[in-house]
Amino acid sequence: MAEDNLTLDEARRMAAEVGMTRFTDEHLQQLTRAMKTARARRAALPVAEITPADEPAHVFRVDVEDDR
């Protein structure tokens, strides 16, 4: 991935774009590590053959007694 060399300045810019403007340098270092890890994991996924049918379907049902 082209963005594997993510810098603190780039992380600061990305955070500011979504309104996270109060990060300290320590926060930005944590964010940078997390983004690098997420990108590495995403790059390792075999996505070339994935179809919409491969998406997990999360179905939730609430059992409620009808006391009307």
N, C-alpha and C positions, 0 to 999 in steps of 0.2 A: 504494500500500500504506500502511496506517495506521502501520506501524513504520519508515517512511523516516527519521524524526527520532530514531533510536536514540541514546541517550546513553551515556556511560561507565558511569554507575550502573546502567543497564539491562543493559549488556553484562556488568558485574561480577556482577549478580544471575543472569543466564543462565549464566555460566561457573560460578558457585558451585553452581548446581543440578545440574551434571554433575561436580562435584568438582574443578574447576579453581580453586582458592582462592589460589594463589601468584602470580597475574598482577600484574605491575607496571602502572602507568598506560600505559606505552609498549606493553606487550603488549595491553592493553585497547583502545588506539587502533588497533592493527593488526587486532585481532579485529573491531572496529566497522567499519573500512573493508572488511574481507573480507565481513562479513555484508551490508553495504549493497550491495556489488558483486554478491554472489550473489543477493540479492533482486531487484535491477534486471535481472539476466540472466534470472532465472526469470520475472519479470513480462513480459519481452519474448517468451517462447516462446508460440507459438500452440497452446494445449492444449485448446481447446474441441472440436475435432474428433478428438482422439486416442482411439484404441481400443486394447485390449490387443494386437491384432495389430500395432500400430505399434511396440511395444517391441522393441528390438534383442535378438536371442537370441545370447548368448555361449555357444558350445559349445567345450569343451576336450576333447581326446583325448590320452592319453599312449600313445605307441607303446612297448611293452615286449616284448622277446623273452621268450618263455616258455622258461626253461631248466630246467624240472623234469624 
